[in-house]
Amino acid sequence: MLLLGRLPRIFILLFFFACPLNAADVKNLRLWHGPDKSRLVFDLSEPIIYNVYELSNPERLVIDMENVIFNSVLPDQKTVGPYLHRIRQGIPHNGVLRIVLDLKTPVRSSITVHKPNDVYGHRLVIDLSQRFPQIDAVSEKKEPGSAVHQPTVVNPSRKVIEKKAKPIMVVIDAGHGGEDPGAVGSKKTREKNVVLSIAKKLERAINTYPGMVARLTRNGDYYISLRERTNLARKADADLFISIHADGFYKKTARGMSVYALSNKGATSETARWLADKENASDLIGGISLHDKDDMLAQVLLDLSMSKTVSDSIAFARFVLKNLRTLGPVHSEKVEQAGFAVLKSPDIPSILVETGYITNPREEKLLRSSRYQQKLANAIATGVNSYIKNGDFALNNQVPAQHVVKTGDSLSVIAQKYNTSVNQLKKINSINGNQINVGQKLRLRE
């Protein structure tokens, strides 16, 4: 009887040591997999103290969290992504939660903690990427001695003096993604999903136009920082950049489509300023440190060469807005401007298309419709084509009047260089066969 009487006390004592008072909780564990990294996010009930260890043979990453209890579910091996075999958790010491990441290969890791924001509470974020990433010879090529991530100021007039020898590249950016859902409608429609669907449809629509090629900054549910989105456009040698959004507003009555360009002098309306502030805060939600960005953004804003690109962006936006008007009401009859970080490319005309307001019940219903999304994509693509054919872009990128045949040239080589066809060259120059001669002058336009 004495033994039985002591059992509850022993149990209570063990429970006390296993679950320390005022312990923080890991409430949830989320994973996101992008093309170049995987992200693990531990949602926490409060700030924590943690230590990290890298171990080899086998490769492991160990995170010890002090005074923390794991109240979530570990993912299975099928969902842990390309860098992990599995994720384990245990309690090596009283009051310590240990998370072990069993790695398939050595990785580069980044671990940060983040304060609460409008969407999430306290978080511990782990990013995993290749330790020795393969470098694309074209998009990642660096000059000898150049620094990684060094901001480059490019003369925006380069597209005036350089003749087009490739298809026109349009980079399409689907806003938000991953743990940043963007705006959420009353039917739980998430902006990140809607804009990705529209972006994919827009990519296909633009690719149907001869002489144009479209590429997405993201093609899945993962987050990309605002600066990386513009970097991806530059790596793709983009001629035009379109950021797609379907944002919300604190007033449910807000409705209509709108198109924005960058302003380095302040927003053109209170709505534009509010929207830019909200979108620029996206990096905070996505778990990106902004401590190194002020100097870079200031440099871009102070760069006088931006004025020409902003002017081109406004002209581009007008063509797109004109076509969007055919679908329904617009929020503003003119192109709005604000300091969107994602539009701050020194030499790429860039616009942000607001496809509607998810917080408006009627527009949320439309934006959920695949058929309406396709109409939006078609209207934007038509605007892009109109700008290329008729706007300032056409003047800045005029194909030269003639080509002088050089050694090694052929009709197919010349046609590819100037984004035309062999038959068109033959027709313009009255050529019957395939024979051309060195020094011969071929007309490229009728």
C-alpha positions as a Markdown table, in Angstrom:
| # | Residue | x | y | z |
|---|---|---|---|---|
| 1 | Met | 0.0 | 0.0 | 0.0 |
| 2 | Leu | 2.9 | 2.4 | 0.8 |
| 3 | Leu | 4.4 | 1.6 | -2.6 |
| 4 | Leu | 1.1 | 2.3 | -4.4 |
| 5 | Gly | 0.7 | 5.5 | -2.5 |
| 6 | Arg | 4.0 | 6.9 | -3.7 |
| 7 | Leu | 3.4 | 6.2 | -7.4 |
| 8 | Pro | 1.4 | 9.3 | -8.2 |
| 9 | Arg | 4.1 | 11.5 | -6.6 |
| 10 | Ile | 6.9 | 9.9 | -8.7 |
| 11 | Phe | 4.8 | 10.5 | -11.8 |
| 12 | Ile | 4.2 | 14.1 | -11.0 |
| 13 | Leu | 7.9 | 14.6 | -10.3 |
| 14 | Leu | 8.9 | 13.1 | -13.7 |
| 15 | Phe | 6.2 | 15.1 | -15.5 |
| 16 | Phe | 7.5 | 18.3 | -13.9 |
| 17 | Phe | 11.1 | 17.7 | -15.2 |
| 18 | Ala | 9.9 | 16.6 | -18.7 |
| 19 | Cys | 7.6 | 19.7 | -19.1 |
| 20 | Pro | 9.3 | 22.7 | -17.6 |
| 21 | Leu | 7.1 | 25.6 | -16.5 |
| 22 | Asn | 6.6 | 28.5 | -19.0 |
| 23 | Ala | 8.0 | 26.4 | -21.8 |
| 24 | Ala | 7.6 | 27.6 | -25.4 |
| 25 | Asp | 5.7 | 25.4 | -27.8 |
| 26 | Val | 6.5 | 24.4 | -31.4 |
| 27 | Lys | 3.0 | 24.8 | -32.5 |
| 28 | Asn | 3.5 | 23.8 | -36.2 |
| 29 | Leu | 6.2 | 22.7 | -38.6 |
| 30 | Arg | 5.9 | 23.8 | -42.2 |
| 31 | Leu | 8.0 | 23.0 | -45.3 |
| 32 | Trp | 8.4 | 24.8 | -48.6 |
| 33 | His | 10.5 | 23.5 | -51.5 |
| 34 | Gly | 11.7 | 25.8 | -54.2 |
| 35 | Pro | 14.0 | 25.2 | -57.2 |
| 36 | Asp | 17.1 | 26.2 | -55.3 |
| 37 | Lys | 16.3 | 25.7 | -51.6 |
| 38 | Ser | 14.0 | 24.1 | -49.0 |
| 39 | Arg | 12.6 | 26.0 | -46.1 |
| 40 | Leu | 11.5 | 24.7 | -42.7 |
| 41 | Val | 9.5 | 26.9 | -40.5 |
| 42 | Phe | 8.9 | 26.2 | -36.8 |
| 43 | Asp | 5.9 | 28.3 | -35.5 |
| 44 | Leu | 6.6 | 29.2 | -31.9 |
| 45 | Ser | 4.5 | 30.4 | -29.1 |
| 46 | Glu | 7.2 | 32.8 | -27.9 |
| 47 | Pro | 10.9 | 33.7 | -28.4 |
| 48 | Ile | 13.4 | 30.9 | -27.8 |
| 49 | Ile | 17.1 | 30.3 | -27.2 |
| 50 | Tyr | 18.7 | 27.8 | -29.5 |
| 51 | Asn | 22.1 | 26.3 | -30.5 |
| 52 | Val | 23.0 | 24.7 | -33.9 |
| 53 | Tyr | 25.6 | 22.0 | -34.6 |
| 54 | Glu | 26.8 | 20.5 | -37.9 |
| 55 | Leu | 27.9 | 16.9 | -37.8 |
| 56 | Ser | 29.5 | 14.6 | -40.4 |
| 57 | Asn | 29.6 | 10.9 | -41.1 |
| 58 | Pro | 26.7 | 10.9 | -41.6 |
| 59 | Glu | 25.8 | 14.5 | -42.4 |
| 60 | Arg | 23.4 | 16.0 | -39.9 |
| 61 | Leu | 22.2 | 19.4 | -38.8 |
| 62 | Val | 21.2 | 19.5 | -35.1 |
| 63 | Ile | 19.1 | 22.3 | -33.5 |
| 64 | Asp | 18.8 | 22.4 | -29.7 |
| 65 | Met | 16.0 | 24.6 | -28.4 |
| 66 | Glu | 16.0 | 25.5 | -24.7 |
| 67 | Asn | 12.8 | 25.2 | -22.7 |
| 68 | Val | 10.7 | 24.2 | -25.7 |
| 69 | Ile | 8.1 | 21.5 | -26.1 |
| 70 | Phe | 7.3 | 19.9 | -29.5 |
| 71 | Asn | 3.5 | 20.0 | -30.0 |
| 72 | Ser | 3.4 | 19.3 | -33.7 |
| 73 | Val | 3.7 | 16.4 | -36.2 |
| 74 | Leu | 7.0 | 15.5 | -38.0 |
| 75 | Pro | 6.6 | 15.2 | -41.8 |
| 76 | Asp | 7.2 | 11.8 | -43.4 |
| 77 | Gln | 10.1 | 11.0 | -45.6 |
| 78 | Lys | 8.1 | 11.6 | -48.8 |
| 79 | Thr | 7.6 | 15.3 | -48.1 |
| 80 | Val | 10.9 | 16.4 | -46.5 |
| 81 | Gly | 12.4 | 17.5 | -49.9 |
| 82 | Pro | 15.6 | 17.0 | -51.9 |
| 83 | Tyr | 18.1 | 17.7 | -49.1 |
| 84 | Leu | 16.8 | 15.5 | -46.2 |
| 85 | His | 16.4 | 11.8 | -45.5 |
| 86 | Arg | 14.2 | 12.6 | -42.5 |
| 87 | Ile | 13.5 | 14.8 | -39.5 |
| 88 | Arg | 13.8 | 13.6 | -35.9 |
| 89 | Gln | 13.1 | 15.1 | -32.5 |
| 90 | Gly | 14.0 | 14.1 | -29.0 |
| 91 | Ile | 14.9 | 15.4 | -25.5 |
| 92 | Pro | 18.6 | 14.9 | -24.8 |
| 93 | His | 18.5 | 16.8 | -21.6 |
| 94 | Asn | 15.8 | 18.1 | -19.3 |
| 95 | Gly | 14.2 | 21.2 | -20.8 |
| 96 | Val | 15.9 | 20.8 | -24.2 |
| 97 | Leu | 14.2 | 19.9 | -27.4 |
| 98 | Arg | 16.5 | 18.5 | -30.1 |
| 99 | Ile | 15.6 | 18.6 | -33.8 |
| 100 | Val | 17.9 | 16.5 | -36.0 |
| 101 | Leu | 17.9 | 16.9 | -39.8 |
| 102 | Asp | 19.4 | 13.8 | -41.4 |
| 103 | Leu | 20.9 | 15.2 | -44.6 |
| 104 | Lys | 21.4 | 13.4 | -48.0 |
| 105 | Thr | 24.3 | 15.6 | -48.9 |
| 106 | Pro | 26.3 | 18.5 | -47.4 |
| 107 | Val | 24.2 | 21.7 | -47.5 |
| 108 | Arg | 24.5 | 25.4 | -47.0 |
| 109 | Ser | 22.2 | 26.3 | -44.1 |
| 110 | Ser | 20.8 | 29.6 | -42.8 |
| 111 | Ile | 18.9 | 29.7 | -39.5 |
| 112 | Thr | 17.1 | 32.9 | -38.3 |
| 113 | Val | 14.4 | 33.8 | -35.8 |
| 114 | His | 11.6 | 36.2 | -36.7 |
| 115 | Lys | 9.2 | 38.4 | -34.7 |
| 116 | Pro | 5.5 | 38.3 | -35.1 |
| 117 | Asn | 3.9 | 40.1 | -38.1 |
| 118 | Asp | 0.4 | 40.4 | -39.5 |
| 119 | Val | 0.3 | 36.8 | -40.6 |
| 120 | Tyr | 2.5 | 34.7 | -38.3 |
| 121 | Gly | 3.8 | 34.7 | -34.7 |
| 122 | His | 7.3 | 33.9 | -33.6 |
| 123 | Arg | 9.2 | 31.7 | -36.0 |
| 124 | Leu | 12.5 | 29.8 | -36.4 |
| 125 | Val | 13.3 | 29.6 | -40.1 |
| 126 | Ile | 15.8 | 27.1 | -41.6 |
| 127 | Asp | 16.8 | 27.5 | -45.3 |
| 128 | Leu | 18.8 | 24.6 | -46.9 |
| 129 | Ser | 20.5 | 24.8 | -50.3 |
| 130 | Gln | 23.3 | 23.1 | -52.2 |
| 131 | Arg | 26.7 | 23.8 | -50.6 |
| 132 | Phe | 28.3 | 23.8 | -54.0 |
| 133 | Pro | 25.6 | 24.9 | -56.4 |
| 134 | Gln | 26.0 | 24.5 | -60.1 |
| 135 | Ile | 26.4 | 27.8 | -61.8 |
| 136 | Asp | 24.6 | 28.5 | -65.0 |
| 137 | Ala | 27.2 | 29.6 | -67.6 |
| 138 | Val | 24.9 | 32.2 | -69.1 |
| 139 | Ser | 22.7 | 33.6 | -66.3 |
| 140 | Glu | 25.3 | 33.4 | -63.5 |
| 141 | Lys | 28.4 | 34.5 | -65.4 |
| 142 | Lys | 30.6 | 36.9 | -63.5 |
| 143 | Glu | 33.4 | 39.1 | -64.7 |
| 144 | Pro | 36.9 | 38.2 | -63.1 |
| 145 | Gly | 37.2 | 39.9 | -59.8 |
| 146 | Ser | 33.5 | 40.9 | -59.5 |
| 147 | Ala | 31.8 | 40.5 | -56.2 |
| 148 | Val | 28.8 | 38.3 | -55.6 |
| 149 | His | 25.6 | 40.3 | -55.2 |
| 150 | Gln | 27.3 | 43.5 | -56.1 |
| 151 | Pro | 24.7 | 46.0 | -57.4 |
| 152 | Thr | 25.3 | 46.8 | -61.0 |
| 153 | Val | 24.1 | 50.1 | -62.5 |
| 154 | Val | 23.2 | 49.5 | -66.1 |
| 155 | Asn | 22.6 | 52.3 | -68.6 |
| 156 | Pro | 18.9 | 52.0 | -69.6 |
| 157 | Ser | 19.6 | 53.3 | -73.0 |
| 158 | Arg | 21.4 | 50.0 | -73.9 |
| 159 | Lys | 18.2 | 48.8 | -75.4 |
| 160 | Val | 18.1 | 51.8 | -77.7 |
| 161 | Ile | 21.6 | 51.2 | -79.2 |
| 162 | Glu | 21.6 | 47.4 | -79.1 |
| 163 | Lys | 19.7 | 45.8 | -82.0 |
| 164 | Lys | 17.5 | 42.9 | -81.1 |
| 165 | Ala | 19.1 | 39.6 | -81.9 |
| 166 | Lys | 16.8 | 37.4 | -79.8 |
| 167 | Pro | 13.2 | 37.0 | -79.0 |
| 168 | Ile | 11.7 | 39.6 | -76.6 |
| 169 | Met | 11.9 | 38.2 | -73.1 |
| 170 | Val | 9.0 | 38.9 | -70.8 |
| 171 | Val | 9.5 | 37.8 | -67.2 |
| 172 | Ile | 6.3 | 37.3 | -65.2 |
| 173 | Asp | 6.3 | 37.5 | -61.4 |
| 174 | Ala | 3.6 | 35.8 | -59.4 |
| 175 | Gly | 3.5 | 37.7 | -56.1 |
| 176 | His | 3.9 | 36.2 | -52.7 |
| 177 | Gly | 4.2 | 32.4 | -52.3 |
| 178 | Gly | 5.2 | 29.8 | -49.8 |
| 179 | Glu | 4.6 | 31.0 | -46.2 |
| 180 | Asp | 3.5 | 34.4 | -47.5 |
| 181 | Pro | -0.1 | 33.9 | -48.6 |
| 182 | Gly | -0.7 | 37.5 | -49.7 |
| 183 | Ala | -4.3 | 38.7 | -49.2 |
| 184 | Val | -7.0 | 36.3 | -48.2 |
| 185 | Gly | -10.7 | 36.6 | -49.2 |
| 186 | Ser | -13.8 | 35.7 | -47.3 |
| 187 | Lys | -13.9 | 32.3 | -49.0 |
| 188 | Lys | -10.3 | 31.7 | -47.9 |
| 189 | Thr | -9.0 | 32.4 | -51.4 |
| 190 | Arg | -5.3 | 33.0 | -51.2 |
| 191 | Glu | -3.7 | 35.6 | -53.4 |
| 192 | Lys | -0.5 | 33.6 | -53.9 |
| 193 | Asn | -2.5 | 30.7 | -55.5 |
| 194 | Val | -4.7 | 33.0 | -57.7 |
| 195 | Val | -1.8 | 35.0 | -59.1 |
| 196 | Leu | 0.3 | 31.9 | -59.8 |
| 197 | Ser | -2.5 | 30.5 | -61.9 |
| 198 | Ile | -2.9 | 33.8 | -63.8 |
| 199 | Ala | 0.8 | 34.0 | -64.3 |
| 200 | Lys | 1.0 | 30.5 | -65.8 |
| 201 | Lys | -1.9 | 31.3 | -68.2 |
| 202 | Leu | -0.2 | 34.6 | -69.1 |
| 203 | Glu | 3.1 | 32.8 | -69.8 |
| 204 | Arg | 1.2 | 30.5 | -72.3 |
| 205 | Ala | -0.6 | 33.4 | -73.9 |
| 206 | Ile | 2.6 | 35.4 | -74.5 |
| 207 | Asn | 4.4 | 32.4 | -75.9 |
| 208 | Thr | 1.8 | 32.2 | -78.6 |
| 209 | Tyr | 3.0 | 35.5 | -80.1 |
| 210 | Pro | 5.8 | 35.2 | -82.6 |
| 211 | Gly | 9.1 | 36.8 | -81.4 |
| 212 | Met | 8.1 | 36.7 | -77.7 |
| 213 | Val | 9.2 | 34.4 | -74.9 |
| 214 | Ala | 7.8 | 34.4 | -71.4 |
| 215 | Arg | 9.4 | 33.0 | -68.2 |
| 216 | Leu | 8.1 | 32.8 | -64.6 |
| 217 | Thr | 10.0 | 33.9 | -61.5 |
| 218 | Arg | 8.3 | 31.1 | -59.6 |
| 219 | Asn | 6.3 | 28.1 | -60.9 |
| 220 | Gly | 5.3 | 26.6 | -57.6 |
| 221 | Asp | 4.3 | 27.5 | -54.0 |
| 222 | Tyr | 7.5 | 28.9 | -52.6 |
| 223 | Tyr | 8.7 | 32.3 | -51.5 |
| 224 | Ile | 11.2 | 34.5 | -53.4 |
| 225 | Ser | 12.5 | 37.7 | -51.9 |
| 226 | Leu | 11.7 | 40.9 | -53.7 |
| 227 | Arg | 15.3 | 41.6 | -54.7 |
| 228 | Glu | 15.7 | 38.0 | -56.0 |
| 229 | Arg | 12.7 | 38.5 | -58.2 |
| 230 | Thr | 14.4 | 41.4 | -60.0 |
| 231 | Asn | 17.6 | 39.5 | -60.0 |
| 232 | Leu | 15.9 | 36.6 | -61.8 |
| 233 | Ala | 14.6 | 39.1 | -64.4 |
| 234 | Arg | 18.1 | 40.4 | -65.0 |
| 235 | Lys | 19.6 | 36.9 | -65.3 |
| 236 | Ala | 16.9 | 36.1 | -67.9 |
| 237 | Asp | 18.0 | 39.2 | -69.8 |
| 238 | Ala | 14.4 | 40.4 | -69.6 |
| 239 | Asp | 13.1 | 43.2 | -71.8 |
| 240 | Leu | 9.9 | 43.6 | -69.8 |
| 241 | Phe | 8.8 | 42.6 | -66.3 |
| 242 | Ile | 5.2 | 42.1 | -65.1 |
| 243 | Ser | 4.4 | 41.4 | -61.4 |
| 244 | Ile | 0.9 | 39.9 | -60.9 |
| 245 | His | -1.1 | 40.6 | -57.8 |
| 246 | Ala | -4.7 | 40.3 | -56.6 |
| 247 | Asp | -4.5 | 42.2 | -53.3 |
| 248 | Gly | -6.9 | 43.1 | -50.6 |
| 249 | Phe | -7.9 | 46.3 | -49.0 |
| 250 | Tyr | -9.3 | 47.1 | -45.5 |
| 251 | Lys | -12.6 | 48.3 | -47.2 |
| 252 | Lys | -14.5 | 45.4 | -48.8 |
| 253 | Thr | -16.1 | 47.9 | -51.2 |
| 254 | Ala | -12.7 | 48.5 | -52.9 |
| 255 | Arg | -12.9 | 47.0 | -56.4 |
| 256 | Gly | -11.5 | 47.1 | -59.9 |
| 257 | Met | -8.2 | 46.4 | -61.7 |
| 258 | Ser | -5.3 | 48.7 | -61.8 |
| 259 | Val | -1.8 | 48.9 | -63.2 |
| 260 | Tyr | 1.2 | 50.4 | -61.4 |
| 261 | Ala | 4.6 | 51.7 | -62.3 |
| 262 | Leu | 7.5 | 52.7 | -60.1 |
| 263 | Ser | 7.6 | 56.2 | -58.6 |
| 264 | Asn | 10.8 | 57.7 | -57.1 |
| 265 | Lys | 9.0 | 60.8 | -56.1 |
| 266 | Gly | 6.2 | 59.4 | -54.0 |
| 267 | Ala | 2.9 | 57.7 | -54.6 |
| 268 | Thr | 0.3 | 59.2 | -56.9 |
| 269 | Ser | -2.6 | 58.3 | -54.5 |
| 270 | Glu | -3.2 | 57.1 | -50.9 |
| 271 | Thr | -4.3 | 53.7 | -52.2 |
| 272 | Ala | -1.0 | 53.4 | -54.2 |
| 273 | Arg | 1.0 | 54.3 | -51.2 |
| 274 | Trp | -0.8 | 51.9 | -48.9 |
| 275 | Leu | -0.5 | 49.1 | -51.5 |
| 276 | Ala | 3.2 | 49.7 | -52.0 |
| 277 | Asp | 3.9 | 49.7 | -48.2 |
| 278 | Lys | 1.9 | 46.4 | -47.9 |
| 279 | Glu | 3.8 | 44.7 | -50.8 |
| 280 | Asn | 7.2 | 45.9 | -49.7 |
| 281 | Ala | 6.5 | 44.3 | -46.3 |
| 282 | Ser | 6.2 | 41.0 | -48.0 |
| 283 | Asp | 9.8 | 40.1 | -47.3 |
| 284 | Leu | 9.1 | 40.4 | -43.6 |
| 285 | Ile | 6.3 | 37.9 | -43.8 |
| 286 | Gly | 8.4 | 35.6 | -46.1 |
| 287 | Gly | 11.1 | 35.5 | -43.5 |
| 288 | Ile | 13.8 | 37.7 | -45.2 |
| 289 | Ser | 16.3 | 39.8 | -43.4 |
| 290 | Leu | 16.2 | 43.4 | -44.7 |
| 291 | His | 19.2 | 44.7 | -42.9 |
| 292 | Asp | 21.4 | 44.8 | -46.0 |
| 293 | Lys | 18.8 | 46.3 | -48.5 |
| 294 | Asp | 18.6 | 49.9 | -47.6 |
| 295 | Asp | 21.9 | 50.9 | -49.3 |
| 296 | Met | 21.0 | 49.0 | -52.5 |
| 297 | Leu | 17.5 | 50.4 | -52.8 |
| 298 | Ala | 18.8 | 53.9 | -52.0 |
| 299 | Gln | 21.4 | 53.6 | -54.8 |
| 300 | Val | 18.7 | 52.5 | -57.3 |
| 301 | Leu | 16.4 | 55.3 | -56.2 |
| 302 | Leu | 19.1 | 57.9 | -56.5 |
| 303 | Asp | 20.3 | 56.6 | -59.9 |
| 304 | Leu | 19.3 | 59.2 | -62.4 |
| 305 | Ser | 19.1 | 56.6 | -65.1 |
| 306 | Met | 15.9 | 55.3 | -63.5 |
| 307 | Ser | 13.9 | 58.3 | -65.0 |
| 308 | Lys | 14.0 | 56.8 | -68.5 |
| 309 | Thr | 13.0 | 53.3 | -67.3 |
| 310 | Val | 10.1 | 54.8 | -65.3 |
| 311 | Ser | 8.9 | 56.7 | -68.3 |
| 312 | Asp | 9.0 | 53.4 | -70.4 |
| 313 | Ser | 7.2 | 51.6 | -67.6 |
| 314 | Ile | 4.4 | 54.1 | -67.6 |
| 315 | Ala | 4.0 | 53.8 | -71.4 |
| 316 | Phe | 4.0 | 50.0 | -71.1 |
| 317 | Ala | 1.4 | 50.1 | -68.3 |
| 318 | Arg | -1.0 | 52.3 | -70.3 |
| 319 | Phe | -1.2 | 49.6 | -73.0 |
| 320 | Val | -2.0 | 46.9 | -70.5 |
| 321 | Leu | -4.5 | 49.1 | -68.6 |
| 322 | Lys | -6.3 | 49.9 | -71.9 |
| 323 | Asn | -6.9 | 46.2 | -72.5 |
| 324 | Leu | -7.9 | 45.4 | -68.9 |
| 325 | Arg | -10.7 | 48.0 | -69.2 |
| 326 | Thr | -12.5 | 45.7 | -71.6 |
| 327 | Leu | -13.0 | 43.1 | -68.9 |
| 328 | Gly | -14.7 | 45.3 | -66.2 |
| 329 | Pro | -14.3 | 48.2 | -63.9 |
| 330 | Val | -10.8 | 49.6 | -63.1 |
| 331 | His | -9.8 | 51.0 | -59.8 |
| 332 | Ser | -8.1 | 53.9 | -61.4 |
| 333 | Glu | -8.5 | 55.3 | -64.9 |
| 334 | Lys | -4.8 | 56.2 | -65.1 |
| 335 | Val | -1.6 | 54.4 | -64.4 |
| 336 | Glu | -0.8 | 54.8 | -60.7 |
| 337 | Gln | 2.8 | 55.1 | -59.3 |
| 338 | Ala | 4.3 | 54.1 | -56.0 |
| 339 | Gly | 7.7 | 52.9 | -54.6 |
| 340 | Phe | 7.3 | 49.2 | -55.2 |
| 341 | Ala | 10.6 | 47.4 | -54.4 |
| 342 | Val | 9.9 | 44.7 | -56.9 |
| 343 | Leu | 9.7 | 47.2 | -59.8 |
| 344 | Lys | 13.1 | 48.8 | -59.0 |
| 345 | Ser | 15.1 | 47.5 | -62.0 |
| 346 | Pro | 17.3 | 50.2 | -63.4 |
| 347 | Asp | 16.9 | 49.2 | -67.1 |
| 348 | Ile | 13.9 | 46.9 | -67.4 |
| 349 | Pro | 10.4 | 48.5 | -68.0 |
| 350 | Ser | 8.4 | 47.0 | -65.1 |
| 351 | Ile | 4.8 | 47.1 | -64.1 |
| 352 | Leu | 2.6 | 45.7 | -61.3 |
| 353 | Val | -0.9 | 44.5 | -62.4 |
| 354 | Glu | -3.6 | 44.5 | -59.8 |
| 355 | Thr | -6.1 | 42.0 | -61.2 |
| 356 | Gly | -8.8 | 42.8 | -58.6 |
| 357 | Tyr | -9.5 | 42.7 | -54.9 |
| 358 | Ile | -9.9 | 39.4 | -53.1 |
| 359 | Thr | -11.5 | 41.2 | -50.2 |
| 360 | Asn | -14.4 | 42.2 | -52.5 |
| 361 | Pro | -16.8 | 39.2 | -52.5 |
| 362 | Arg | -17.8 | 39.6 | -56.1 |
| 363 | Glu | -14.3 | 40.0 | -57.4 |
| 364 | Glu | -13.1 | 37.1 | -55.2 |
| 365 | Lys | -15.6 | 34.9 | -57.0 |
| 366 | Leu | -14.3 | 36.1 | -60.4 |
| 367 | Leu | -10.7 | 35.6 | -59.4 |
| 368 | Arg | -11.4 | 32.0 | -58.4 |
| 369 | Ser | -12.7 | 31.2 | -61.9 |
| 370 | Ser | -10.2 | 29.6 | -64.3 |
| 371 | Arg | -12.2 | 31.1 | -67.2 |
| 372 | Tyr | -11.9 | 34.6 | -65.9 |
| 373 | Gln | -8.2 | 34.1 | -65.1 |
| 374 | Gln | -7.7 | 33.2 | -68.7 |
| 375 | Lys | -9.5 | 36.4 | -69.8 |
| 376 | Leu | -7.2 | 38.4 | -67.6 |
| 377 | Ala | -4.1 | 36.7 | -69.0 |
| 378 | Asn | -5.3 | 37.2 | -72.6 |
| 379 | Ala | -6.0 | 40.9 | -71.9 |
| 380 | Ile | -2.5 | 41.5 | -70.4 |
| 381 | Ala | -0.8 | 39.6 | -73.2 |
| 382 | Thr | -2.6 | 41.7 | -75.8 |
| 383 | Gly | -1.4 | 44.8 | -74.0 |
| 384 | Val | 2.2 | 43.5 | -74.0 |
| 385 | Asn | 2.0 | 42.8 | -77.8 |
| 386 | Ser | 0.5 | 46.2 | -78.4 |
| 387 | Tyr | 3.2 | 48.0 | -76.5 |
| 388 | Ile | 5.9 | 46.0 | -78.4 |
| 389 | Lys | 4.4 | 46.7 | -81.8 |
| 390 | Asn | 3.2 | 50.3 | -81.3 |
| 391 | Gly | 4.8 | 51.8 | -78.2 |
| 392 | Asp | 8.1 | 53.3 | -77.2 |
| 393 | Phe | 9.5 | 49.8 | -77.0 |
| 394 | Ala | 9.1 | 49.5 | -80.8 |
| 395 | Leu | 11.0 | 52.7 | -81.4 |
| 396 | Asn | 13.8 | 51.8 | -79.0 |
| 397 | Asn | 14.2 | 48.3 | -80.4 |
| 398 | Gln | 14.0 | 48.9 | -84.2 |
| 399 | Val | 15.5 | 46.2 | -86.3 |
| 400 | Pro | 18.2 | 47.6 | -88.6 |
| 401 | Ala | 17.3 | 48.3 | -92.2 |
| 402 | Gln | 19.8 | 45.9 | -93.7 |
| 403 | His | 22.4 | 43.2 | -93.0 |
| 404 | Val | 25.7 | 42.8 | -94.8 |
| 405 | Val | 26.4 | 39.1 | -95.4 |
| 406 | Lys | 29.6 | 37.9 | -93.7 |
| 407 | Thr | 31.6 | 34.7 | -93.9 |
| 408 | Gly | 29.6 | 31.9 | -92.2 |
| 409 | Asp | 26.2 | 33.6 | -92.7 |
| 410 | Ser | 23.3 | 31.7 | -94.1 |
| 411 | Leu | 19.7 | 32.7 | -94.6 |
| 412 | Ser | 18.7 | 30.6 | -91.5 |
| 413 | Val | 21.4 | 32.2 | -89.4 |
| 414 | Ile | 20.4 | 35.7 | -90.4 |
| 415 | Ala | 16.7 | 35.0 | -89.9 |
| 416 | Gln | 17.3 | 33.7 | -86.4 |
| 417 | Lys | 19.5 | 36.7 | -85.5 |
| 418 | Tyr | 16.8 | 39.2 | -86.5 |
| 419 | Asn | 13.9 | 37.2 | -85.3 |
| 420 | Thr | 12.3 | 36.7 | -88.7 |
| 421 | Ser | 11.9 | 33.8 | -91.1 |
| 422 | Val | 13.9 | 32.6 | -94.1 |
| 423 | Asn | 10.8 | 32.9 | -96.3 |
| 424 | Gln | 10.3 | 36.5 | -95.2 |
| 425 | Leu | 14.0 | 37.3 | -96.1 |
| 426 | Lys | 13.6 | 35.7 | -99.5 |
| 427 | Lys | 10.4 | 37.6 | -100.2 |
| 428 | Ile | 11.8 | 41.0 | -99.2 |
| 429 | Asn | 15.0 | 40.5 | -101.2 |
| 430 | Ser | 13.5 | 38.6 | -104.2 |
| 431 | Ile | 15.7 | 35.6 | -103.6 |
| 432 | Asn | 14.6 | 32.4 | -105.3 |
| 433 | Gly | 17.1 | 29.8 | -103.9 |
| 434 | Asn | 19.2 | 29.7 | -100.8 |
| 435 | Gln | 22.4 | 31.2 | -102.3 |
| 436 | Ile | 23.8 | 34.4 | -100.7 |
| 437 | Asn | 27.2 | 36.0 | -101.2 |
| 438 | Val | 29.7 | 37.6 | -98.8 |
| 439 | Gly | 29.2 | 41.4 | -99.0 |
| 440 | Gln | 25.7 | 41.1 | -100.2 |
| 441 | Lys | 23.3 | 43.6 | -98.6 |
| 442 | Leu | 20.0 | 42.0 | -97.4 |
| 443 | Arg | 17.0 | 44.2 | -96.6 |
| 444 | Leu | 15.4 | 43.2 | -93.2 |
| 445 | Arg | 12.3 | 45.4 | -93.5 |
| 446 | Glu | 9.9 | 46.1 | -96.3 |
